[in-house]
């Protein structure tokens, strides 16, 4: 299981992000994942800040699809991938009805159909630089004048949790990127569905990126209480709430990895044994706690 870490561009400068990425690379992390929420555009930020690094994989976690036509996302992803020397992992997702419909005023109708159409346009544009697709929610006939030798095709990972989305991630993408989904659910639900879908489609084994809050601490109860406060929104969003319920977790704090070195080592082993190919660490707490957690993760054999 490869180990990655979340890097935030939301509340700082691009120089701050570049520093985070440099430190992650220097510490030996395999991947740095940058969220796309309401701040900087993640792909643009990575195209700029990512050039401060040379070997670490740089992932988006995740770019919402509805606000961005797949042709524009393909062009932007290829541009970013060229800028960082072919080290981009393109994580995309539907976002949530409360964001797309309530905040942006766009239709969130038929999300699974939308994602299938989206991938049927995005994939060919990333690979062959041309597409002719007439689907249920989108139709596109267009090409990109970006030479394949200048910009390699990045892997595409879908934020998939429901059955139909996991099957789509296995059959039409390179894997899934999860958040707030515990190891029991990864093992019993995510891995079987996505692996079978990939095999049935003749695709290679999919990546399963598991993202969870993590803190090295001698006060696990206090850490879980803070996780419940800091990540409370994820207990209210239907897709995440369904994964928590499947896990038998009452709150986000119940799936957070918290405790001393032995507890975190055991937690990471459970994630790996569940079938995760990647762990996306989201350290939380004050700056001292975060640094201790990062140091712990960096001290483990990575790769």
N, C-alpha and C positions, 0 to 999 in steps of 0.2 A: 504494500500500500504506500503510495507516494504521499508526502505531506506538504500541504500548502497553507498559506496564511492569508487572512483578509487584510487588504490595505485600503484605507479610506481616502478618497479624494473629496468627499462631500463638504467638509468643514475647514479645509486648509487650502494652501496654494499648490500649484503644480510642482513647485520645488519641494514642498513637503512630501508629496506623493513620490517624487523621484527618490527622495531620501529613504522613504519606507521601502521602496522596491530594491534599492541598493542594499539596505540592511538585510532584507529577506534573502537576497541572493548571496550576500556575504556569509549569512548564517547557515547556508546550505539547503534552504527550502527549495523544493522542486517547483512550486507554483505560487504565484501571488494572485489573489482573486479580488477584483475591484467591483463593488456594487454600483448599480445604476438606480438611483432613487430620484431625488429632486434637485440635485446639484450639478456638478460638472458632467458633461457628456463623457462617459467612460471610455469609449473608443478613441475619441480625440485626446483625452488625458493620457491614455496609454501610448498613443503615437508620439506624444511629447515626452512624458516622464519615463516611458519604457526604454528610451534610447540611453538612459543612464545605466542600463544593465546589458549583459551580453549572453547570459545562458539560461536564466530562469524563465519558465513558461509564464505567460501573462494572460489571465482569464477575465472575462466579463461575467458578473454574477448578480443579475442577468439583465440583458437589454430587452425591454418590453417590445413586443412585435407590433401591436396595434398602431402606435403613433408613427411608425416608420415603415414606408413601403419596402418590400424585400429587395427591390433593385437598388434603392439608396443604401440599405444596410449592407448589401453585398459589396457595393463600391467602397463604402466606408471601412468595412472589415478588411478588404483586400489592401486598401491604402495603409491601414494600421499595421497589418501583417508585414507589409513591405518595410514599413518604418522600423519595426522591431526585429527584423531578420527572420521572419517565419516562426515566431514564438507565440503567436496568439492562439488562445482557445476561446471560441465564440460561444458564450452561454446566452441563450435567449429564453424568453418566457412570455406567457400570456399576461402577466401581472394579475390584477384582481378587478372584479366588477366595480368596487368602490373607487378605484383609481380611474379605470378606463371610461366607465359610464358616468359615475357621479362627479368626478373631478374634471375629466377631459371632455365630457359630453359626447363620447363616441359610443357606438353600439358594441356591446359585449355579447352579441347574439352568436350562437353556434361556435364557441371557442375552439373546440376540437377540430371542427371543419375548417375554421380559419387557420389553425396551425398546420393542418395538412396542406392546404393550398399554399400557405406561406413557404413551407419547406420545398414544395414542388416548384417554386420559383427561385427561392434562395439557393438551393443545392446546385442546380445546373449553372446558375450565374457564377457561383464560387468555383465550380469545377471546369466548365466549358466556356464560360463567359457569354453564354447565350441561352435564351429560354423561349419556349412557345407553349404556354399553359393556359387552358381555359377551364377554370374551376367553378365551384359553387359561390365562393365569396370574392374571388379575384381572377382577373384574366390579364396576362402580360405576354407580350411578344416584343422582345428587346434584346440587345446585346451590349456588352461592355468592352471598351477598347483598352483593356488592361492586360498586357501580355502575361501569360502563365509563368514565364521564366522570371518576371519581375516581382510577382506576388504569388507565393504558393497558397494552396487552398487550406484554410484553417479547419480544424475539427469543430463540429457544431454539436453542442450539448443543449438539451431541452430541460427546463425546469418542469419535470414530469412527476406526478404523484398518483393521479387516478389511473385506473386500469387502461383506458383507451389512450391516454397520453404516454404511458410507459410503453405500450405496444408501438406507438408511433415513434418514440425515441429510439427503440431498438431497430425498427424496420427502415426508418428514413433519416436517422441522424447517427451520431457517433457515441451517444450515451446520454446520461441524465446528470443534472446537477441539482442536488437536494438541499433543503434547509429545514431544520427543526424536525427531522425525521430520524427516529431512534433506531438502534441496531436490530432489534427484534423485527421491526417493520421492514427494514432493508433486507433482512434475510428471508422473511416469509412472503413478502409482497413484491418489493421492488426488483430484486435480483432475478427471481424466477420468471416474472413477466417480461422484463426487458431482454433477458438472455434468450428466451425462447423466440421472441419476436425477431431478434437479430439473426438467430440461426435459421429460422424459417425463411428469412429474406436473403440468406446467403451472405450476410455481412459478418465481419469479424466481431469478436467479443466486445461488448460495449463498455465504455467507461461508466463507473458509478461514483460520482463525487458526493461525499457526505459532508455537509456543513453543520457544525454544532458550536454553541458557545462553550468555552473552556476556561477554567481558572485553576491555577495551582494555589491551594489554600489549606490552612489548618482549621478553617471554619466553613465546612461544606454547607451547613444549614443556613448560615448567613449568606453564602454565595448563591444558594438556590433562591433565597428570598429576593436578593437583588436581581437575579436573572428573571424572576417572575415580574418584577417591576419594570426592568429595562426592556424586556422582550414581550410585554403583555399583549401588544397588538397581534402577535402571531397566534395567540390563543383565541382570537376573535375572527380571524379570516378563515372562511370555510375550508379551503384546501389544506391549510396547516392544522386547523382544528381536527379535521378528519384523520390526519396522520398521528396526531397526539392521541386521539381516541383509540386508534388501531394499536398503538404502542402500549395502551393502558396507562398513559400519562395524563394527569389531571391538569398540569400547567407546563409552560415552557421550561421552568426550572427543573422539572422531572427528567428532561432529556439532556440537560446541560451536563458536561463532564466537569466535575468539581471534586476537589480533594487533594491529598498529598501525592507524592510521586508514585507511590504504589497504586493508588486509586486511579490516577490518570493513565498509568501504564495499562492497567486492567481494562479501563474504558476504551482505550485506543485498540487494544487487542480484540475486544468484542466487536468494534466497528470493522476491523480488518477481517475477522473470522466470518462476519456477516456477508462478506463479498464485496466490500468497498474497494475500488481500485485507487481512490484518492480520498484523503481527509482534508477538508477545508476548515482550518482552525480559526475561530472567532474569539480571541481573548477579550475578556471584559473585566471591569473593575477599575481601580485607580491606576495611575501610571506605573507605580512600583509593582503592583500585582500583575499588570500586563507584561512588564519587562521580565518578571520572574517566570511567567508562563511561557513567554517566547523563548527564554533561555532554556527552559526544560525541554520544549519541543525541539530546539536546535541541538540539544545534547543527545537526542535519540538517534539511532541509525536511520538515516533518511534514504529514500530511494527504493 
